[in-house]
Amino acid sequence: MSRFTEGQYVSWDHRDGATTVQITAVDRFHITYRSADDHREIVNSTVFRSLSEKTADWRPATEEEAAAFKARYRPGPENWD
């Protein structure tokens, strides 16, 4: 099972700083997350790479990173047409 939970803020480091996202769903084979502009992505396990391998560089976000995410977060528009 994943070491992450729904609603948790996680970050991963890169050359220009860190990316922080909020996890929206977790199951055995998938993790879904959203960015501060409400863009959603799915990380899937495959026969070639496990979910643990794909999220190996993820870490729980610091309080400052989570606060910055919450300050920037804007829900995307809903289109019911």
C-alpha positions in Angstrom: 0.0 0.0 0.0 1.1 3.6 -0.6 2.8 5.6 2.1 0.6 8.6 1.1 -3.0 9.4 2.1 -5.8 11.3 0.6 -5.7 15.0 1.4 -1.9 15.0 2.2 0.4 17.6 0.7 3.6 16.2 -0.9 6.5 17.8 -2.5 9.4 16.7 -4.7 12.6 18.7 -5.2 14.0 19.8 -8.5 16.7 22.2 -9.7 14.5 25.3 -9.4 13.0 24.5 -6.0 10.2 22.1 -5.1 6.8 21.2 -6.5 4.0 20.8 -4.0 0.7 19.1 -4.8 -2.3 17.7 -2.8 -3.2 14.1 -3.1 -6.8 13.6 -4.0 -7.1 9.7 -4.2 -4.9 6.7 -3.4 -5.4 3.1 -4.1 -3.2 0.1 -4.7 -2.2 1.0 -8.3 -2.9 4.8 -8.6 -2.3 8.1 -6.9 -4.2 11.1 -8.1 -3.1 14.6 -7.2 -3.9 18.2 -8.0 -1.7 21.2 -8.4 -2.4 24.8 -7.1 -4.2 25.7 -10.4 -6.4 22.6 -10.0 -4.7 20.6 -12.8 -5.1 16.9 -12.0 -2.6 14.1 -12.7 -2.6 10.4 -12.1 0.5 8.3 -11.3 -0.1 4.7 -12.3 1.9 1.6 -11.5 3.0 -0.5 -14.5 4.5 -3.9 -15.1 7.8 -2.0 -15.5 7.7 0.4 -12.6 5.9 0.2 -9.3 4.0 3.0 -7.6 6.7 3.1 -4.9 9.4 3.5 -7.6 7.6 6.3 -9.3 7.0 8.2 -6.1 10.4 7.5 -4.5 11.5 11.2 -4.6 8.2 12.4 -3.1 8.2 13.6 0.5 5.6 15.1 2.9 5.4 18.8 2.3 6.7 21.1 5.0 4.2 23.4 6.8 5.5 26.3 4.7 5.1 24.5 1.4 1.5 23.4 2.4 0.6 26.9 3.4 2.0 28.3 0.1 -0.1 25.7 -1.8 -3.2 26.7 0.1 -2.6 30.4 -0.6 -2.1 29.8 -4.3 -4.9 27.1 -4.8 -7.7 28.2 -7.0 -10.4 25.6 -8.0 -10.8 25.1 -11.7 -14.1 26.2 -13.4 -16.8 23.6 -13.7 -18.4 23.2 -17.0 -21.7 21.4 -16.9 -22.6 21.9 -20.6 
